[in-house]
């Protein structure tokens, strides 16, 4: 039985794939700029030039010959993340939380040898996880020391914040919380919890998992109503400034909150998914229509001011409303 009707979706301003692709991505994203966000190495180097904080780059591996030098590259780093430069959907990301002698420890407690790590990097280079299966480059980044205030809201993974930025305006936001079902990854399609975030305050609005309303984390049991993102204004301004950095008009910015460095840019997406509407219990259409009416050449801080004033929401987490009912 369908959980809602087309009429209700239209009334809530829900946009579908066709409108997203044609009216927003096709109209506002120049395809020649896609490599800036499809290649995580290019994104990182671009962020550095624009003084946008992102996880430190330990090194890159571009050839199979270089795989044997990974051990020395990782020397002195107890925790790190290895990811494919052209990967998508979290595929191919290996998180190492610590070391025990010669063993590399994953957040789940699983122990890997250096041979396991080298094999994973070799698979990245061969294109196993890349878009279209093309040869790839492995990025090795420092481990994010995520804010301890989120530890009760996540399972074996780093919670991230997706902000949709349209013409430089932060339009809608959600936090993605990893679960046992999602294997510690912040991927909603794999079972992560999506939590809609109020643009005005950084406070949780509502939670969903597998398209159904969720009031607590399925593994930790912690309620979601108290979730609040610190340094929210700074995070929004960082996300908004990615418009100037990329010149892409319709953009998904994935952010994290590091204990030492505060808000950081994790990666960018020129084709962000639409599940954020489910997490917020509201469609993007009305907000995007309003932004299209705004003048050009507005500074990032003023764009954030506008968004926080016009897109404020109250929390639904204390109610028993079902998803988009």
N, C-alpha and C positions, 0 to 999 in steps of 0.2 A: 504494500500500500504506500503511495507517495506521501512524503512527510509534509508537503505543502502543495500549493497549486500555482500555475503560471501567473494567475492574477495577483496572488499575494507577492510573488517575486517581483513583478513589475511595480506594484505599489511600494515596495521597499527599495526600489531603484537598483535591483540586482542587475549587473551586467554579465553577459555570457562571453564565451570565447570569441565569437564572431565580432561582436562590437569591440571587445578589447583589441583584437588583432587589426581590425580595419580602421576604427575611428581613433584609437589612441596609439598603439604601437606603430601601425603603418603610417600614420599621419605625423607623429611627433618624434619618431626614432629613425634617424638616417642610418641605413644599413651599413654604410661604410664605417660607422662608429662602433658597431657591435664588437669587433675584436678588443676594444678597450675594456669590456666587461666579460666577454666570453673567455678571455685568457686571464686567469687570476694573477699571473706574473705581471702582465701589462697593467692591470688594475692596481697592484701594489706599488709599482714604480710610479704610476701616475699620482697615487695618493701621497707618496713621499714628496713629489714635486709641489703638490698643493697643500702641504703641511696638514694632511688629514691623518690622524693617528690610526695605525693598524698594527697587528701583531708583527713583531720583529722577524725579519727573514734571516734564518740561519744559513741557508744555502740552497742551491738548485742542482739537480742532476739531469743532464740532457742527453747523455749517451750511455749505452750499456757498458762501455769500458769504464765509465766513472762510478758505476755501481759499487765496485770493490773499495772505493774510497769513503763510503758512507760511515764506516766505523770511526775513522778519524774526524770526519765532519761532525759527528754526534758526540765526540769526546767533550766532557764538561757540561753536557746538557742532560739532566736527569729526566726531563719531560719535554716533549715536542709533538708536533703534528706534521704528518706527511700527507700531501694532497696532490691530485693531478691538476695541472694548470688549466686544462680544458674540460674538467669533469663537471657533472651536473647532478642535482638531486642528492648530494651528499655521498655519491658513489666514490669508492676508492680512498676515502679519508681514513687514515690510520692515526689514532690518538694513543700516545704513550705517556702514562702518568708518572712513571718512576722507573728506577733501576734497582735490581737486586743481583749484585755480582755481574755476570755476563747476560743476565736475563732482562728483557724489556717488558714492563708490566702495563697492560691495558687497564682502563678504568674498571672493567669487569673482574680484574684479578688474573686474567689469562696471561701466561708467560710466553714471550716470543724470544727466539734466538736471533743473533745477527743475520743468520741465513734466512730466517723468516722475513726480517725487515728488508733485506736485499731482494728477496723474491717479490715482495710487494712492490718495491720501487721498479723492478724490472717489468712487472705487469703494467704499471702506470706508463712506462716509456713505450711499451708495445701498443698502447691505445686501448687497453681493456676497459677503461672507465671513461674515455674521452668522448665528446660529441662526435658521432660519425665514425668512431673507431680509428681516428687518425693518430699517428705517432704523437706522443705528448712529452711534457717535461714535468718532473716531480719537484714540488716546492716543499722545503722543510722550514717550518715556522716555530717560533717559541710557543710554549703552551700558555693558553689563556688562564690566568688565575682569577676565575670568575668570582664575583662578589659573593661572600658567604651568606648574605641575606637570602640568596636564591636556593641554597642547598636543600631546603625542605620542599622545593617545588620541582625538583628534577631527579632523574634516575640515570646515573652513570653517563652523564653528558653535560655539555655546556648549553645553557638556555640562550637563545638568541632573540633579537627583536627585529622583525621585518617592518619597515616603514615604506609605504608606497608614496613616492614623490612625483608629483605631476607639475610640469613647468616650474619646478623648483619649490613647490608648496608641499609640505608633508600633509597627506590627505587622510591616511588611515594607517593604524599600527596594530600589531599583535606580537605577543611573545610566544615562542614555541618551546614547549617543555618536553624533554625526552622522557621516555617511559621504557619499561621492560618490553612492551609490545613493539616499540619502535627500535629496539636493540640499542638504546642509548643515543639514538640520532634524533635531531629536532626536525623530523619530517612528518607532517600531518598525515600523509597518505599511508605511512607505515605505522601509525598509531600514536604519534606524539600528541600532546594536548595543546590546542591553540587557545590563547587567552587574548581576547580583544582588549586593547589599551586605549583609554581616553586620551586624545591628543592634548587636551587642556591641562591634565594633571599628572599623567603617567600612571594612573590608577587602573586596576583591572576592572573591566566592564562585565565580561561573561566568559565562560569557558566551554569548549567543545572537544569531544574526542569521537572519531568515527562518525562525524556529522550529528552527534547527539549532545545535548547540554550536559555539562560537567561542572560540579561545584567543588570538587576536591581532586587532588592528584591520585591516580589509581594505585600507585605503588607506595607513596609515602603517607597517604591519607590526609595530607595537609590541605586545609581549605584554601581556595583561591581568592576569596574576597579581600584578603589583606595584602595581596601582591601589589607592590608599588615600586616603580623604577626610579631610583635615585638619579640625580643629575639629568633629569628628563629634558630640561630646556637645552642643555649642552648637546645631548644626543640628537634632538630634533634639528638644531642648527648644523650639526655635523652632517646629518642626512640631507638637509636642504642644500648644503653647499656642494653636494655631489652633482647637482645640475650644472653648475659652472665647470666642474671638473671634467664632465663627460659630454656636455651639450645634448644629452639624451632627455627628451621631454617626459617620457613615461618610464619610470625606473623603480625597481625594488631594491632597497638598501638593507643589507643584513648587518646588524650591529650587535656588539656584545658589551657588557659592562665589566671591565677588568678592575680588580681590587686596587692595583697600583696606579694604573693609567687612566681609569675612568672609561667613558664611552670610546669604543674603537670600531672602525669599519672592518668587517669581516670579508664581505664580497658584495658584488653588485649583480643585478639581473635585469636584462633589457626586455624580458618576457615574463614578468612576475605572475604567479598563479592567482587564482581568484578565491581561494579558500579563506582569505582574510575577511571576506564579506560574511562568511559563516561565523567566524570567530567574533565578529563585531555585532552580528544580528542586524546588519544594515548594509544596503548596497552602496556601491561607489558612485553611481550615476549622478545623484544630486550634487555631491561634493565636486565631482569633475566638471559638471556643467557650470558651477559657480566659479571655479578656477579659470575656466575658459573666458570668462567675462572680465578678468582682472588685467590691468595694464602690464606691459613688459618692463624690464629693467628695474625691478624691485629687489632690494637687498635681501639676503637670506634671513636676517633677523626680523625684518618687517614681514616677510612671507610667513615666518613662524608665528609672529604676532597674529596675523590674519587667521591662520589655521586654528590656533588655540582659542580665538574668540568665536569663530563660526562653527567649529566641529566638536564642541564640548558635549560630553555624554554623562549620564548617571549610570552607576553600577546596577546590573540586573542579578548579581550573584546571590543576593539574599532572597530572590523570588524563586518560584517553581516553574517559570516559563520554559517551555521546550524550545528547541532550536528553531528559530524563525517562525514560531507559531503565530 
